[in-house]
Amino acid sequence: MVIFMEKATTFSHLLSLVLILQLLNPFLVLSSSSLGSNGQPEIPTKFLDFAQRQELVDWIVGIRRKIHEKPELGYEEFETSKLIREELDKMGIPYKYPVAVTGVVGFVGTGKPPFVAIRADMDALAMQEMVEWEHKSKNPGKMHACGHDAHVAMLLGAAKILKEHINELKGTVVLVFQPAEEGGGGAKVMIDEGALEKVDAIFGLHVAPFIPIGVVASRPGPFLAGSGMFEAVISGKGGHAALPQHSIDPILAASNVIVSLQHLVSREADPLDSQVVTVAKFQGGGAFNVIPDSVTIGGTFRAFSKESLIQLKQRIEEVIKGQAAVQRCSATVNFLEKEKPLFPPTINNKDLHEHFKSVAGNMLGNHKVIDMQPLMGAEDFSFYQELIPGYFFMLGMQNKTRPELKFGHSPYFEINEEALPYGAALHASLAASYLLKAEPKVPLQGKLHEENLRDEL
């Protein structure tokens, strides 16, 4: 009896402590709705099982192939957008359209806070597909050579999973179908038109041919570089190549400019602050014996901080104009920011990194969630991350038993469609699990002022 009374007293004290903690912090939530019998979240494995049902796999693959056959460039994704809206209509998912010309923003869940977004880009590249297969691009000079067709298909797959489990969502998932990632800064326009209104966090992914199937990779902090583009026209005085003394040679000036631009990284940048300046375009002259009036050069610059990016931009203009003047030429520099805005670095939120590791680890196994080094590639997903916490990761699709996949932006780029269910399930799991963690906290009935609380304690 004494032992029983001691246990009862201990339990009473414990219950009182829990109630006090709840009163002190009305934002504390004790929820086991997402937990399995072993205490581990069951959403990721359940969603992956659902995504790998043959009926859903065939549907996601079919969507991807339809989009692949009809690639569209940035802000021209009208057919892609139409397909997305038709599928959302079939699922009974409401959406906003148009957003940023062709963009679509769908909503799955309660329609109430918290809000979390998952994003896919829709645009293709201006290149001719060289892969010969049944679903080759039917639009000459256009190709989905960066996997955006797969990204859209996986996000629609995630929508299907979330709609099927809508009663388990503790908030609202925002489906962001974005145009013009390939240099057009579609993310920035989506933000300007309210796509992230009320959204607390956002997740995005990219297919990766260099990572094995069933493996995902990312890192906290800087993950992808910020980037900008530049084009310069260097003007001199044309003339006969045999009489250079009567000309002002813009080709010589441009050559000095290119060499000097490389010194911005090798002699001005901190060696521990990775930066790149590449001149990839040089156009001038059309005859062997004529010095042209002008030369056009262009390229890209990249860095992992916005400060370094702005510094590079300033110095690129100074070097081009200064070196041109040394050779008696003039120069104009255009950073093309209206057509191709400066992309900030992609910087992953550290708390969302822990969330990603937990969800992906439960789905795939912790050994298949790997940290990777930052890449000098750029993503306009970074615009979202400037506004709210965001997280971007790579989805593996390499199968070593098959021919090696080409990297993105190649006319021979292919998608391993076995990766699609993983992407759909990860999208859905990251969003649904986030909502559970961020579930609106409901205080006990009645309002207790701090002084009343002190009296009670």
ChimeraX attribute file (.defattr): number of C-alpha atoms within 10 A of each C-alpha:
attribute: neighborCount
match mode: 1-to-1
recipient: residues
	/A:1	6
	/A:2	7
	/A:3	8
	/A:4	9
	/A:5	10
	/A:6	11
	/A:7	12
	/A:8	12
	/A:9	12
	/A:10	12
	/A:11	12
	/A:12	12
	/A:13	12
	/A:14	12
	/A:15	12
	/A:16	12
	/A:17	12
	/A:18	12
	/A:19	14
	/A:20	15
	/A:21	13
	/A:22	17
	/A:23	17
	/A:24	15
	/A:25	12
	/A:26	14
	/A:27	15
	/A:28	14
	/A:29	16
	/A:30	9
	/A:31	10
	/A:32	12
	/A:33	10
	/A:34	16
	/A:35	12
	/A:36	11
	/A:37	8
	/A:38	7
	/A:39	9
	/A:40	14
	/A:41	19
	/A:42	19
	/A:43	22
	/A:44	26
	/A:45	19
	/A:46	13
	/A:47	24
	/A:48	21
	/A:49	14
	/A:50	19
	/A:51	26
	/A:52	17
	/A:53	11
	/A:54	11
	/A:55	10
	/A:56	16
	/A:57	20
	/A:58	14
	/A:59	14
	/A:60	25
	/A:61	18
	/A:62	13
	/A:63	21
	/A:64	24
	/A:65	19
	/A:66	17
	/A:67	26
	/A:68	25
	/A:69	18
	/A:70	21
	/A:71	29
	/A:72	24
	/A:73	20
	/A:74	24
	/A:75	18
	/A:76	17
	/A:77	22
	/A:78	16
	/A:79	14
	/A:80	24
	/A:81	22
	/A:82	15
	/A:83	14
	/A:84	21
	/A:85	20
	/A:86	12
	/A:87	15
	/A:88	19
	/A:89	12
	/A:90	8
	/A:91	14
	/A:92	12
	/A:93	17
	/A:94	13
	/A:95	17
	/A:96	13
	/A:97	15
	/A:98	12
	/A:99	21
	/A:100	21
	/A:101	20
	/A:102	23
	/A:103	28
	/A:104	23
	/A:105	22
	/A:106	21
	/A:107	21
	/A:108	22
	/A:109	21
	/A:110	16
	/A:111	13
	/A:112	12
	/A:113	18
	/A:114	21
	/A:115	27
	/A:116	25
	/A:117	24
	/A:118	23
	/A:119	23
	/A:120	25
	/A:121	28
	/A:122	32
	/A:123	30
	/A:124	28
	/A:125	22
	/A:126	18
	/A:127	16
	/A:128	18
	/A:129	21
	/A:130	13
	/A:131	13
	/A:132	9
	/A:133	7
	/A:134	8
	/A:135	14
	/A:136	18
	/A:137	23
	/A:138	14
	/A:139	16
	/A:140	12
	/A:141	12
	/A:142	22
	/A:143	31
	/A:144	32
	/A:145	26
	/A:146	23
	/A:147	23
	/A:148	25
	/A:149	27
	/A:150	30
	/A:151	24
	/A:152	27
	/A:153	27
	/A:154	31
	/A:155	29
	/A:156	26
	/A:157	27
	/A:158	27
	/A:159	28
	/A:160	24
	/A:161	21
	/A:162	24
	/A:163	19
	/A:164	12
	/A:165	15
	/A:166	18
	/A:167	11
	/A:168	18
	/A:169	20
	/A:170	23
	/A:171	25
	/A:172	23
	/A:173	30
	/A:174	26
	/A:175	25
	/A:176	28
	/A:177	26
	/A:178	31
	/A:179	33
	/A:180	28
	/A:181	24
	/A:182	20
	/A:183	19
	/A:184	22
	/A:185	25
	/A:186	29
	/A:187	27
	/A:188	21
	/A:189	19
	/A:190	24
	/A:191	16
	/A:192	13
	/A:193	14
	/A:194	12
	/A:195	26
	/A:196	21
	/A:197	11
	/A:198	13
	/A:199	18
	/A:200	18
	/A:201	22
	/A:202	27
	/A:203	25
	/A:204	22
	/A:205	24
	/A:206	20
	/A:207	24
	/A:208	26
	/A:209	22
	/A:210	16
	/A:211	17
	/A:212	16
	/A:213	21
	/A:214	20
	/A:215	23
	/A:216	30
	/A:217	20
	/A:218	24
	/A:219	24
	/A:220	19
	/A:221	16
	/A:222	18
	/A:223	25
	/A:224	27
	/A:225	28
	/A:226	27
	/A:227	30
	/A:228	25
	/A:229	22
	/A:230	20
	/A:231	19
	/A:232	22
	/A:233	22
	/A:234	27
	/A:235	23
	/A:236	25
	/A:237	16
	/A:238	18
	/A:239	18
	/A:240	14
	/A:241	16
	/A:242	10
	/A:243	11
	/A:244	14
	/A:245	10
	/A:246	12
	/A:247	16
	/A:248	21
	/A:249	25
	/A:250	29
	/A:251	23
	/A:252	15
	/A:253	25
	/A:254	27
	/A:255	14
	/A:256	17
	/A:257	22
	/A:258	19
	/A:259	12
	/A:260	15
	/A:261	21
	/A:262	16
	/A:263	13
	/A:264	18
	/A:265	17
	/A:266	12
	/A:267	9
	/A:268	11
	/A:269	16
	/A:270	11
	/A:271	10
	/A:272	6
	/A:273	11
	/A:274	16
	/A:275	23
	/A:276	19
	/A:277	22
	/A:278	15
	/A:279	18
	/A:280	9
	/A:281	12
	/A:282	16
	/A:283	12
	/A:284	17
	/A:285	16
	/A:286	9
	/A:287	9
	/A:288	8
	/A:289	12
	/A:290	15
	/A:291	25
	/A:292	22
	/A:293	19
	/A:294	23
	/A:295	21
	/A:296	20
	/A:297	20
	/A:298	19
	/A:299	16
	/A:300	17
	/A:301	21
	/A:302	29
	/A:303	26
	/A:304	26
	/A:305	19
	/A:306	17
	/A:307	11
	/A:308	18
	/A:309	23
	/A:310	17
	/A:311	13
	/A:312	24
	/A:313	21
	/A:314	11
	/A:315	14
	/A:316	23
	/A:317	19
	/A:318	14
	/A:319	18
	/A:320	24
	/A:321	20
	/A:322	16
	/A:323	23
	/A:324	25
	/A:325	15
	/A:326	11
	/A:327	18
	/A:328	15
	/A:329	22
	/A:330	19
	/A:331	22
	/A:332	14
	/A:333	18
	/A:334	12
	/A:335	20
	/A:336	13
	/A:337	15
	/A:338	9
	/A:339	10
	/A:340	19
	/A:341	18
	/A:342	25
	/A:343	26
	/A:344	28
	/A:345	29
	/A:346	29
	/A:347	25
	/A:348	23
	/A:349	20
	/A:350	15
	/A:351	12
	/A:352	20
	/A:353	19
	/A:354	13
	/A:355	17
	/A:356	25
	/A:357	22
	/A:358	19
	/A:359	26
	/A:360	24
	/A:361	19
	/A:362	17
	/A:363	25
	/A:364	18
	/A:365	14
	/A:366	14
	/A:367	9
	/A:368	18
	/A:369	21
	/A:370	15
	/A:371	13
	/A:372	14
	/A:373	11
	/A:374	18
	/A:375	12
	/A:376	19
	/A:377	14
	/A:378	23
	/A:379	23
	/A:380	26
	/A:381	30
	/A:382	26
	/A:383	22
	/A:384	22
	/A:385	21
	/A:386	13
	/A:387	13
	/A:388	15
	/A:389	18
	/A:390	27
	/A:391	30
	/A:392	28
	/A:393	22
	/A:394	21
	/A:395	25
	/A:396	25
	/A:397	24
	/A:398	23
	/A:399	18
	/A:400	10
	/A:401	6
	/A:402	8
	/A:403	8
	/A:404	12
	/A:405	18
	/A:406	16
	/A:407	15
	/A:408	17
	/A:409	16
	/A:410	17
	/A:411	19
	/A:412	16
	/A:413	19
	/A:414	18
	/A:415	22
	/A:416	17
	/A:417	17
	/A:418	17
	/A:419	22
	/A:420	28
	/A:421	28
	/A:422	28
	/A:423	29
	/A:424	30
	/A:425	30
	/A:426	30
	/A:427	28
	/A:428	29
	/A:429	26
	/A:430	25
	/A:431	26
	/A:432	27
	/A:433	23
	/A:434	25
	/A:435	22
	/A:436	19
	/A:437	15
	/A:438	18
	/A:439	18
	/A:440	16
	/A:441	12
	/A:442	11
	/A:443	16
	/A:444	11
	/A:445	6
	/A:446	6
	/A:447	10
	/A:448	14
	/A:449	8
	/A:450	11
	/A:451	9
	/A:452	10
	/A:453	13
	/A:454	10
	/A:455	7
	/A:456	9
	/A:457	7
